[in-house]
Amino acid sequence: MKKVGILGGTFNPPHVGHLIAANEALHALDLDEIRFMPNSLPPHKKLAGHVEDEHRLRMTELAIEGNDGFRVETVEIQRAGVSYTIDTMRELIKREPETSFYFIIGADMIEYLPKWRDIDELSRLVTFVGVKRPGYSTETPYPVLLIDTPEIHLSSTVLREKAASNKTLHYLMPETVIRYIKENGLYGA
């Protein structure tokens, strides 16, 4: 069976924390690929920064350029509306029945798992892969395979604020993404 990691998120904007977590999961679990999956509307938080789906999708494409193990999964953007992981994974499994899916989540989402829609079914459909984040617990009643990754205290919120204040973003995200943000005037840059 093909082994595919899914890293979902708003990617508003994507940053090195996302890339490092994905790369570590790819190699630690010997996955065939990692798919970065921008969601349309996350059910657990308001989409901040007023950046349209196509911009977040393009920034994600730019962020993963040059890594043969990374792809973009557009199923949630194409479906639009609120993105519930259970609906997405049912769709992906139906589309690719010969694939084992590994759903990569940060420790902030590990704490939130009990609130996910149809979490019991979802935990049978995918292998949750947990990535530690500073300040968050990895305790959960659900099965989560924890992998060791460098812990980086970086968030898209901080990066949006830095862009709006015209502060440096170098080394926090790929230069192609920084250029795209500036060229398109995203986040007030």
Secondary structure, DSSP 8 states (H G I E B T S, - for coil): -EEEEEEEE--SS--HHHHHHHHHHHHHTT-SEEEEEE-SB-SSS---S---HHHHHHHHHHHHTT-TTEEE--HHHHH-SB--HHHHHHHHHHH-TTEEEEEEEEHHHHHHGGGSTTHHHHHHHSEEEEE--TT-----SS-EEEE--------HHHHHHHHHTT---BTTB-HHHHHHHHHTTGGG-
